Amino acid sequence: MTALVDSHCHLDFDQFAPERDAIVRRAHEAGVGLMVTISTRVRRFERILELVDAYPSVYGTVGTHPQNAHEELDVTTEELVRLAEHPKIVGFGEAGLDFHYDSSPPEAQEQGFRAHIAAARVAQLPLVIHARSADDAMIAILEEETAKGAFPAVLHCFSSGAELARRGVALGLYVSFSGILTFKRSEELRAIAAEVPADRLLVETDAPYLAPEPFRGKRNEPGYTAKTASVLAGVRGWSEDEVRRVTTDNFFRLFSKTPRSALVTHQGADAA
């Protein structure tokens, strides 16, 4: 069976520290052959580098989460591009807009977001976009910035409205679904997932957050990507192997710097 990719997790977070080897091993055993650990603070980028250097099947990004944007306004496009020269750093972010929480001023989030967009445009590496409770502002910025020059990107952990998905796809973006897709009350999200073009679909965990059913409420981990993929298969009317093949092919098309040879394609592989 085709191996899955967890296109978005946070293996650098402290709650994983005691058992990272076991978590990576369990992911492989569950058929997840590659993981991307996503940066949330450029000033803690060394944690990402430690992980990607330690595990052959773990790649990373560099960026500042919108909730931390006000703390890293000194991060420039040039610095982001330079840090992404590391062979196992395959994208930027996560950056974007989050108006659900009042943890970072909107103007700081927008400044940081635009700096990350510029880096994605210069390096032609994908930007991992965080969007929450900010659909209209997100659409406006994406359309304005795309008019300046195209850049690769994914709307990660998609939980926004159908219009953002539609407009994002029209601009060339990918859409990634997390464990939220499996929740009982996510009928509207499943309807959106049914309509996203097949060549724009990705899956992820956003671990340690948002564990899918039947693990909801527990700590998430990359191996659970398979649960979300299974639900996505049902939504699309596909076999589980087809959803694995499609989303994995899409991942390597978007994250083009990642070598397909890094994908662990058999279960029971060593963690490192």
C-alpha positions in Angstrom: 0.0 0.0 0.0 1.2 3.5 -0.9 2.8 5.3 2.1 1.2 8.5 3.4 2.8 11.8 4.2 2.0 13.8 7.3 2.4 17.2 5.7 2.1 19.1 9.0 3.1 18.2 12.5 5.1 19.7 15.4 7.6 17.1 16.5 9.7 19.8 18.1 7.1 20.5 20.8 8.0 19.5 24.3 5.2 17.0 24.8 6.9 14.7 22.3 10.4 14.9 23.8 10.3 11.8 26.0 9.4 9.4 23.1 10.2 10.9 19.7 11.9 7.7 18.5 8.8 5.7 19.3 6.5 8.3 17.7 8.5 8.2 14.4 8.6 4.4 14.6 4.8 4.2 15.2 4.2 6.5 12.2 6.2 4.2 9.9 4.3 1.2 11.3 1.0 2.9 10.5 2.1 3.5 6.9 3.2 7.1 7.3 6.5 7.3 5.4 7.4 10.9 5.8 6.7 13.8 8.1 7.1 17.5 7.9 7.7 19.2 11.2 6.5 22.8 11.0 8.3 25.8 12.5 6.3 28.3 14.6 9.2 30.5 15.7 12.2 31.4 13.7 14.1 32.1 16.9 13.7 28.4 17.8 14.6 27.1 14.4 17.5 25.1 15.9 14.9 22.7 17.3 13.7 22.0 13.8 17.2 21.5 12.5 18.0 19.0 15.3 15.0 16.9 14.3 15.5 16.9 10.6 19.2 16.0 11.1 18.2 13.1 13.5 15.5 11.4 11.4 15.8 10.6 7.7 12.0 10.6 7.2 11.5 14.0 8.9 11.7 17.3 6.9 11.0 20.8 8.1 10.0 24.4 7.4 11.1 27.8 8.7 8.7 30.4 9.8 6.7 32.3 12.4 3.2 31.3 13.5 0.7 34.3 13.3 0.1 34.1 17.1 3.8 34.8 17.5 4.1 37.4 14.7 4.5 40.4 17.0 7.6 38.7 18.7 9.4 38.2 15.4 8.8 41.3 13.3 12.6 41.5 12.8 12.5 38.3 10.7 13.1 39.4 7.1 12.3 37.7 3.8 16.1 37.5 3.2 16.7 35.6 6.5 13.9 33.2 5.7 15.3 32.4 2.3 18.8 32.0 3.7 17.6 29.6 6.4 15.7 27.5 3.8 18.9 26.7 2.0 19.3 23.8 4.4 18.8 20.6 2.3 16.0 19.3 4.6 14.1 22.6 5.0 11.4 22.3 2.3 9.1 25.2 2.9 8.1 28.3 4.9 5.7 28.9 7.7 3.5 28.3 9.2 2.4 31.9 8.7 -0.9 33.6 8.1 -3.8 35.2 9.9 -5.5 34.0 13.1 -8.2 36.4 14.4 -9.8 33.8 16.7 -7.3 34.6 19.4 -6.2 38.1 20.4 -2.6 37.0 20.9 -0.9 39.0 18.2 -2.1 42.3 16.6 -3.6 41.9 13.1 -1.1 44.3 11.6 1.8 42.3 13.0 0.3 39.1 11.6 -0.1 40.7 8.2 3.4 42.1 8.1 4.8 38.6 9.0 2.5 36.9 6.5 3.6 39.1 3.6 7.3 38.6 4.5 6.7 34.8 4.3 4.8 35.1 1.0 7.7 37.0 -0.4 10.1 34.3 0.7 8.0 31.6 -1.0 7.9 33.7 -4.2 11.7 34.2 -4.2 12.7 30.6 -3.3 9.7 28.9 -5.0 9.3 26.8 -1.9 5.7 26.3 -0.5 4.3 28.5 2.2 2.3 26.7 4.8 -0.6 29.0 5.6 -2.5 29.2 8.9 -6.0 30.7 8.5 -8.5 30.9 11.3 -11.5 33.3 11.6 -9.9 35.5 8.9 -11.4 34.3 5.6 -12.1 37.7 4.0 -8.7 39.2 5.0 -6.9 36.1 3.9 -8.6 36.1 0.5 -7.7 39.8 0.0 -4.1 39.3 0.8 -3.7 36.1 -1.2 -5.2 37.7 -4.3 -3.2 40.9 -3.9 0.1 39.1 -3.4 -0.5 36.6 -6.2 -1.0 39.5 -8.5 2.6 40.5 -7.7 3.9 37.0 -8.7 2.8 33.5 -8.1 4.0 31.5 -5.1 3.4 27.9 -4.0 1.3 27.4 -0.9 -1.1 25.2 1.1 -4.0 26.2 3.3 -3.1 23.9 6.2 -5.5 22.2 8.6 -8.4 23.6 6.6 -11.4 24.6 8.7 -12.5 27.8 7.0 -15.4 28.4 4.6 -16.0 27.1 1.2 -15.2 30.4 -0.4 -11.7 30.5 0.9 -11.1 27.0 -0.4 -12.5 27.9 -3.8 -10.6 31.1 -4.1 -7.4 29.5 -2.8 -7.6 26.7 -5.4 -8.2 29.3 -8.1 -4.9 30.9 -7.1 -3.1 27.6 -7.4 -3.0 26.7 -3.7 -3.4 23.3 -2.2 -5.8 22.4 0.7 -4.8 20.1 3.6 -7.2 18.3 5.9 -6.5 17.3 9.5 -8.3 15.2 12.1 -11.1 17.8 12.1 -12.4 16.1 9.0 -13.3 13.1 11.1 -15.3 14.9 13.8 -19.0 14.1 13.9 -20.1 17.8 13.4 -17.7 18.4 10.5 -20.4 17.8 7.8 -19.7 21.2 6.1 -15.9 20.5 6.1 -16.4 17.1 4.5 -18.6 18.7 1.8 -15.7 21.1 1.1 -13.2 18.1 1.0 -15.5 16.4 -1.5 -15.2 19.4 -3.9 -11.5 20.3 -3.8 -9.8 19.2 -7.0 -8.1 15.8 -6.6 -4.7 17.3 -7.5 -4.8 19.8 -4.7 -5.6 17.6 -1.7 -3.2 16.9 1.2 -3.6 15.3 4.6 -1.9 16.1 7.9 -2.2 15.7 11.7 -1.2 19.1 13.1 0.0 16.9 16.0 0.0 17.2 18.9 -3.4 18.9 18.3 -6.7 17.8 16.8 -6.4 14.0 17.1 -8.9 12.3 14.8 -11.7 10.0 15.8 -11.5 7.7 17.7 -8.6 9.4 19.5 -10.2 12.9 19.8 -9.2 14.6 23.0 -5.9 12.8 23.2 -2.5 13.8 22.1 -2.2 13.5 18.4 0.8 12.0 16.6 1.8 11.5 12.9 0.7 7.8 12.8 -2.9 9.0 13.0 -2.7 10.5 9.6 -4.1 7.2 8.4 -7.4 7.9 10.2 -8.0 11.2 8.4 -7.0 9.6 5.1 -9.5 6.9 5.6 -12.3 9.4 6.2 -11.2 11.4 3.2 -11.4 8.2 1.1 -15.0 7.8 2.1 -15.8 11.4 1.4 -14.4 11.1 -2.1 -15.6 7.6 -2.9 -12.1 6.4 -3.3 -10.2 3.3 -2.0 -7.8 4.0 0.9 -4.9 3.2 -1.4 -6.1 5.8 -3.9 -6.3 8.5 -1.3 -2.8 7.6 -0.2 -1.5 7.7 -3.7 -3.2 10.9 -4.6 -2.2 12.9 -1.5 1.4 11.6 -1.5 1.8 12.5 -5.2 0.4 15.9 -4.5 2.8 16.4 -1.5 5.8 15.7 -3.7 4.5 18.0 -6.4 4.0 20.9 -4.0 7.0 20.2 -1.7 9.2 19.6 -4.7 12.5 20.0 -2.8 11.7 16.8 -0.8 13.3 13.7 -2.4 10.8 11.0 -3.0 13.5 8.6 -2.0 13.1 9.7 1.6 9.6 8.1 1.8 9.6 5.0 4.0 7.5 2.7 1.9 7.3 -0.4 4.1 5.9 -0.9 7.6 8.1 -1.7 10.5 11.0 0.5 9.4 13.5 1.8 11.9 12.8 5.2 13.4 16.1 6.6 12.2 
